[in-house]
């Protein structure tokens, strides 16, 4: 799901509140909250309550390396993938 991937990529920069993630992903708060619950249940992210706010971050340090590597690969091959007639 592209929304979940977008959320994970947004968390590469560090902790984020739901409001920050809504702005970054460009979807509704309810949609973001649902995806965050799923990612949390899977153990990919963790939540840190702070008063009335909750801050989310990546739970598995290796996930940072994996997502960074994927971004690097796409930076190098993204145009070729997009232009590939078999891509879709």
N, C-alpha and C positions, 0 to 999 in steps of 0.2 A: 504494500500500500504506500503510495507516494506521500500521504500525510504523515504516516509514522516515520518514514525515512526523513522527511523534512524536519520533523520534531527532533529526531536524533541528531541530525546535522546542526540544528540550532543549539543543541546542548553541547556540541563540541567546544563552544566558546566559554562554557562554564554554566553555573547555576542560572536558572530562569524561572520566573513566576509564570502562572498560566496566562496572565495578561500580556507578558512579553512574548510568549509563544504564540498566542492568538495573532498578535501583530506581525510576527515573523512569518507565520504560515499563511495568514490571510483567510482563515476560516472562522467559524463560530466558536464561542467559548465552550458550548456543549460538545461540539465535535472534538475539540482539542482535549477536553477533560476525559472523554470516552477513550480516545487513543492513549492518553497518558495512563489511564487505569489499566489498559491492556498491556502496555509496555512495562508498567510496574509489576503486574502479575507475572509477567514473563521473566522478571529479574534483570531487565536491561537498564532500567532507570530506578532511582531512589528519590524519595520525597523527604524534605526537611522542613517541618512546620516551624514558623517564626511568627508568633502572635496569630493574627488573622490570615496571614499569607502562608503559602507553601512554596518552597523552592525545589525545583526538580533538577537532577543532574544525572550523568551517566553512572551506572552502578558498577560496571565492569571496566577496569582500566584498558583492557585489550580492545574494547569496542572503539575507543578513541583511535587506536592504531589502525584498526580495520577500516573505519570510516574515512580516516585521513588517506589511507592507501587507495581506497575506492575513488575518492575525489581526485587524487593524482592520476590514476589510470584514466578517468573520464576526461581530465584536462588534456591528456595526450591523444586519446582516441575518440573523444566525443563527437567531433565533426565527421569522422569516418563512419561512426555508428549511425549518426543521424542521416547521412547520405546513402547508406546501404539500402538497396532496394528490397532486401529480405528482412530488414529490421522490423517492419510492421507485419 
